[in-house]
């Protein structure tokens, strides 16, 4: 398993639509030297 934390950006739905940073988590599962799963999660709560 590999985990990677980063941020991505998005425009908020509030007045002026400011650009906000959103936490992102990418997880990669490797089984017998092959990637068997990839999961990407972005917390969109900052958009509201």
Buried (B, 14 or more C-beta within 10 A) or exposed (E): EEEEEEEEEBEBEEEEEEEBEBBBEBEBEEEEEEEEEEEEEBEEEBBE
